[in-house]
Amino acid sequence: MPIDTVERFLAALDPRHREQVQGLPREERERLAEAWETELRQDTDLDTLSELSPAAAESEAAARVAKKLLEK
């Protein structure tokens, strides 16, 4: 997975989750970034939000992925 995807994912996270994710091993960060991209592609509500505000859609998807991380 290209590192720019991980960087984009980290940028979309709120600061608290960003710090938590940055502390994870590289492979885990890449897995989460991949899950984030999947969330962006598959959720039709995010498609609509993306048309209005791409940054908001990316942040919403990142928050969903981070929440799943915290539920472990």
N, C-alpha and C positions, 0 to 999 in steps of 0.2 A: 504494500500500500504506500503510495507516495506520501512523503512527510507533510506536504502542503495540506492534505486532507486532515491530518491530525491537527495541524496548526489552525485550520479553519474551524474545526470542532472545538478546540480549546478557546478560540476567540468568541465562539457563540455561547459558551458556558458563562454562568454568573461567577463572580470571583471566588466564592466559597467552593463551588464544585470544581472550578478550574484548578485550584490548589490541590484538591483531593486527587483529581485525575492526573495531574502532573507528577504526583508521588507514586504512581503505579508504574510497573515495568512497561517498557516500550511496546511489547507485544499486546499487552492489555489495552494500552492507549489506542493502538491501531485497531484492535477488535471493537472498541467503543466507537471510534470514528467510522468504522464500517457500518455499525448498527445505526449510527446517526444518519449516514447517507441513505440507508435503507428506509429509515423512518421518513426522511424527506421525500423519497421517491414513492412510497406506498400509501401515505396518508393523504386522502383526497382533500381533507380540510386544510392541510398544510399547503396543498397546491393553490387553493384559493387565496390563502394568506400570503403565499409567495408572490402572487401577482400584485398584491397591494403593497407588501413590504417584505422583500426577500430576507432582510436581516431579522425581522420578527419571526418568520417561519423557521429560520435556522436556529434562533434562540429557543423557540418552543420545542423543536425536535431535540435539541441538546438537553433541555430540561427534562424531557421524557426519558432520554437515555440515562441521564444522571440519576433520576429517581429510581429507575430499575437497578442501577448499581447500588444505591443505598438500601434497597429492599433485600439484598442478599443476606 
